[in-house]
Amino acid sequence: MAGKRKDMKDVKALIALLNQGYGSKHIAKVVGCSKNTVKTYKRAAESKGVSFAELLKLEDAQIEQFF
């Protein structure tokens, strides 16, 4: 992803909120990023066929490599 990388705690919060079914606008406001950033993370997970719940079970280093 282009631009500044998000802190892992922000990435995990973003994934957790996606897993709970929140929309991009709400997640962007809570995490402090753009709606496009949320959509990019969502698309990346969906394109690789991994659920958000599965991502939350991974270690930080594994999540970082995933994105």
C-alpha positions in Angstrom: 0.0 0.0 0.0 1.2 3.4 -0.9 1.6 6.1 1.8 2.3 5.8 5.5 1.9 2.4 7.0 -0.6 2.0 9.8 0.5 0.9 13.3 -0.3 -2.7 14.0 -2.8 -1.8 16.7 -4.7 0.3 14.2 -4.6 -2.5 11.6 -6.0 -4.9 14.2 -8.7 -2.5 15.2 -9.6 -2.0 11.6 -9.8 -5.8 11.1 -11.8 -6.2 14.3 -14.3 -3.6 13.2 -14.6 -5.1 9.7 -15.2 -8.5 11.4 -18.0 -6.9 13.5 -19.7 -5.6 10.3 -19.1 -1.9 10.6 -18.9 0.2 7.5 -15.9 1.9 6.0 -16.9 5.4 7.1 -17.3 4.4 10.7 -14.1 2.4 10.8 -12.1 5.3 9.2 -13.4 7.7 11.8 -12.6 5.3 14.7 -9.1 4.3 13.5 -8.2 7.7 12.0 -7.6 6.8 8.4 -9.4 7.3 5.1 -12.3 5.3 3.9 -10.1 4.2 1.0 -7.6 2.8 3.4 -10.3 0.7 5.0 -11.5 -0.5 1.6 -8.0 -1.4 0.6 -7.5 -3.6 3.6 -10.9 -5.2 3.1 -10.3 -5.9 -0.6 -6.8 -7.4 0.2 -8.3 -9.9 2.7 -11.2 -10.8 0.5 -9.0 -11.3 -2.6 -6.9 -13.8 -0.7 -9.9 -15.6 0.7 -9.2 -15.0 4.3 -11.9 -14.0 6.8 -11.4 -11.1 9.2 -11.8 -13.6 12.1 -8.9 -15.7 10.8 -6.8 -12.6 10.4 -7.4 -11.6 14.1 -6.0 -15.0 15.1 -2.6 -14.4 13.4 0.5 -13.0 15.1 1.5 -9.4 14.3 4.3 -10.4 12.0 2.0 -12.7 10.0 -0.6 -9.9 9.6 2.1 -7.5 8.5 3.3 -9.9 5.8 -0.2 -10.5 4.7 -0.7 -6.8 3.8 
